[in-house]
């Protein structure tokens, strides 16, 4: 396939949404949220005297419920702060795809990756994320790609 390029810009709102969706696709976070809701609901029902489960103030249940419900938000908040602290992420990035790999060029940086250095791909919403390690990846806007280009990128990333 010939070389092709797209220009994309990831907004803070899109990044936060992707982070939330990514977290809530993991079974552990889903289970933790259900458990947090359970704690919150039982504490509220006990407070309203609908049920009588706690003989003393349910401090542990309040703390655990609050933590389990707020932990994903805290994780996303930290990730968004890191995202906004680096101005390079907020500028347009030009991705150039070829048979050898991917070249990324922003306002203040330029990098190239061979296809063998991309360890995994994941689709979340309108983005295809190409991971270079477990924590770092490039967000490619799928709406700017043709079906043929998207299939080309997917075929180049080794499946693990």
Secondary structure, 3 states (H helix, E strand, C coil): CCCEEEEECCCHHHHHHHHHHHHCCCHHHHHHHHHHHHHHHHHHHHHCCCCCCCCCCCHHHHHHHHHHHHHHHHHHHHHHHHHHHCHHHHCCEEEEECCCEEEEECCCCEEEEEHHHCCEEEEECCEEEEECCCCCEEEEEHHHCCHHHHHHHHHHCCCC
